[in-house]
Amino acid sequence: MSILNLCVALAAIVCTARAHFSFVRVRQNGVWLEPTRYIRNKTSPYEERDSPDTNYHIRLYNFPTYAVTDRPDSVRCGRDNMAHAADTEVLTVRAGDTLEFAHHRSEPEWPPEMWNNCPDDRGSCNHADWNPTGIVDLNHPGPFMAHVSKVPEGQELHSYDGSGDWVKIYSLGLDLRNDSQRPVHWIPWNDEGIPAPFVFSVPKETPAGDYLLRADLVNTGVFEFNFTSFPAQLYPSCLQIHVESDVEGSLPKGIKIPEDLMHESPGMATSLSMYREQKLDEDYVYPGGLLWTGTEMVVDKPRL
């Protein structure tokens, strides 16, 4: 289903013509770094279309990708990312460092005021008459998650395509609120208000080496609506990082992308009632596989 047809089909639910978003900046241990500097697919507007079955919005920077097997690179690290991997710098982090991602909904080029002196010490902002807080919102609900993929032995970070395992190290999902109409509350989206900050730590037990660190927000799909289903939208960005650590060895076994982020994969699609935030699906788990705490792999689900 094309984006255009999807908007028609979903008119009874939610559809918007406003810009989508991209994760374009990172903060390390409290210091915001230069936008796009270490994020491999954010150094230039995309050439690659957003959806496998349409040419609609072929070059819009902030549009999503979809979990498809014919463009696995895009699902892993964002549309057209391999075209910019070689030119993207590598960020050195220490295992245990705290990272934070900032997003933007505007298209490049960004003026300095979209990055500097932002409210609440955010890493991006957009001051306008219609946006008195200046804080950049999100226009889609769903869980935020971060994965790492260690570059296999014999390969190089600037050319690594992410075809190895991905291990989830963080997720930010939902809680339930006292609202009889819409009890399901996605914390990142926050009803298109001020979104929660995306802050997490690289586990101290992370082995030394080169990695892709993938940040993504999944706008979950729906199993069936008007006798059809529609897929989740993905907004992945990948940092290129070198991890310094006293730990050697390998990560636990993780997932494959896109194979484990398909429509049928756990957490990637919900019932229509959950999509409408009316009811939490029984046994719902967040997408992206098990969560690595640094010591164990645990089922990643809402903790209510």
Secondary structure, DSSP 8 states (H G I E B T S, - for coil): --HHHHHHHTTTT----S---EEEEEEETTEE--TTTTBTT-SS---S-SSTT--TTSS-TT--B---SS-HHHHHH-TTGGGTGGGS--EEEETT-EEEEEEE-S-S---GGGTSS-GGG-S-B--BTTBTT-B---SS-S-EEEEEEE--TT--GGG--S-S-BEEEEEE-EEE-S-SS--EEETTTGGGSS---EEEE--TT--SEEEEEEEEEEE-EEEEETTEEE--EE--EEEEEEEE-S--S-----B-TTGGGSTTSTTSEE-HHHHTTS---TT---SSS-EE-SS-EE------
